[in-house]
Amino acid sequence: MNRSFLLKSGIIIVAVLLIVGTWLILRNYKQPVANLDEFAQCLAQKGATMYGAYWCPHCQNEKQAFGDSFRFVPYVECSTESKKCLDAGVNGFPTWIFTDGRKFEGEQGIEKLSQESGCPLNL
C-alpha cells in the first residue's frame, strides 16, 4: 500500500470518529433545568407531598424535573418511612397527595402539577 492511501484513510477515520463523537455528545445533552424554587414552594404551601422510593425510576424522573428546587417539595421516602406511606394509602410510586385529599398516582410532570395545584410555572 502506498503512503498517500494510508494517510488519506487515517484522516477519514479520524474525521468519522470526531463526527460520531460529537453526535453522541449532542444527543445526550440535556437542557439545564429552570429554577423552580417558587413553584416548589407554592406546592408545599398548597399542601402537596410526594411519596416515593429511591429505587423508583419514575420518582427519579419527577425529582429531576424540579432540579435543585426539589429540596422545597415535601417528600416521604417510603423505603424508610413505610408506616407514613401505608397510613396515607400509597399504592404505588410516585404518589402525590394534597391536604384536601386529592391523590395522583404515577409520574405527573410539573405541568400537570401546576394545573392541579394552581401554582404557576415561570419557565
N, C-alpha and C positions, 0 to 999 in steps of 0.2 A: 504494500500500500504506500502511496506517496504521502509525503509530509503535508501537503496542502489539503488533501482529503481529510486527514486526521484532525487538522486544525479547524477546518470548517465543521466537522462532526462535533468536536468538542464545544465550539461556540453555540451550535444549535442545541446541544444537550443542556448547556448552562442556561440558555435563554428559555427553554421549555421549563426547566426546574424553577427559574425565577417567576415565570408566569403562573405556574401551578401553585407555588408557594404563596404568591400574592393573592391569588384567588381564594386559597384556603383561609388565609388570614382575614380577608374581607368578608367571606361567607360566615365566619364565626364572630364577627364584630357585632356587639350589641350596643345600642344607643344607651347613653347614660340615663339612669332613672331620674325623673324630675323630683324636685324637693316637694314631698307630700306631707310635711310636718303639720300644716294647718288642717289638711284633710284627715290625717290620722288622729289628731287631737279632737277634731269635731266628732269623729266616730266614737271616741272614748266618752265625750260629753253626752252623746246620744245613747250611751249605754250598750254599745256593741262590744261583744267579746268573741274572739276567735278561739275555738278549741281545736287542737291539732296534736300531731305526733312528729317527733324529729325524723322518723324514718319515712314519713309520708311524702311522696314527690309532689302531690297536689298542694300540700301545706307549704312546701318549699317554694313552689311557684307563686303562691299567694303572698308569702313573705317577701320574695324577691321583687314583686310588683311594687311594693312600698319602699324598697331600698332601705336606707338608714332610718327612714321615718317610721318603720315598723316598731321601733322602740316605744312609740306612743300608743300603740294598739294594745288594749288589754288582751292578754293571751294566757291560755291554760294549756300546759303541756300534759296531755293525757297519759303519757307513759310514766310519769312520776306523780301525777295528781289524779289517779283514776277515780277516786270517790267523787271529786268535783264533777268529773265528766259523766259518771253514772247518774249522779243527782240531777244534772242538767238535762239528762235524756239524750246524750250524744250517742248516735248510732254509727257514725262514720266521720271521716276526716277529709278536709276541714269542715267544721260546722261553725256558723256564725249565729249567735243568739243575742237578740236585743232585749233590754229590760222590759219592753212592752210585750214580750212573749213571742215575737216573730223569730222563726228559725229558718236558716238557709243552709242546706247540706250540700257539700261539694264545693269545688272551686268556683268562686263567684266573679272575681276580677274587680278592679277598682271602679270601673264604670257602673256595674250593677250595684255595688255597694253605695256608690254616690246616689244613684236613683232611689234606692230603698231607704237610705238614711236622710236624704235631703242635704247632705254635706257636699258643698261644691268642690269640684276638681279644678284647680287652677294650673292647667298644664301649659 
